Amino acid sequence: MKKLFVLFLLAMPFAAMSQAHGGYTAAYSSSFKIADPSYSEKVLMLWKDFENNALDKHLEWFADTVNMMWASGNNIKGKAENLANAKQFRSSITNYKVTVDAWVSLKSTDKNGVSVCIWGNEEFTDKDGKQVKSRIHEVWGFNKDGKIDLMLQYAGGGAM
């Protein structure tokens, strides 16, 4: 009985920790602070490059091993492969316009990584002439060399 009581006392702090976060443990991190806004500026410029169909403009910002998970479900690895995919998609649409609602640069205090979160809306005409409006949320990850090595894209129907 005494051992059970000691075990219970030792387990209490861990149980309290898991409950403090709603019972979830972050797969990457849950400890962030505001990071250098220059990271957000890069992502904003990349959004503008996509809008202007100037996808080759800032290739040096990407790591060769960049992994992009698109809202379509495509997971594409590699700088050249992602550029080809983005160019193919961008050439299939017209009248592309984007508005930005918010962005923030974040630095993980326990993983030492930098991420940029950006929210906005896009409108375009697809290859079949259909008007498309989507809400967009993207998370851009930067490696220790300051190069983009990850992009996660989420989209919802309709604009805000």
Secondary structure, DSSP 4 states (H G I P E B T S, - for coil): -HHHHHHHHHHHHHHHHHHHTTT---SS-S-EEE--THHHHHHHHHHHHHHTT-TTTTGGGEEEEEEEE-TTS-EEESHHHHHHHHHHHHHT-EEEEEEEEEEEEEEETTT--EEEEEEEEEEEE-TTS-EEEEEEEEEEEE-TTS-EEEEEEEEEES--
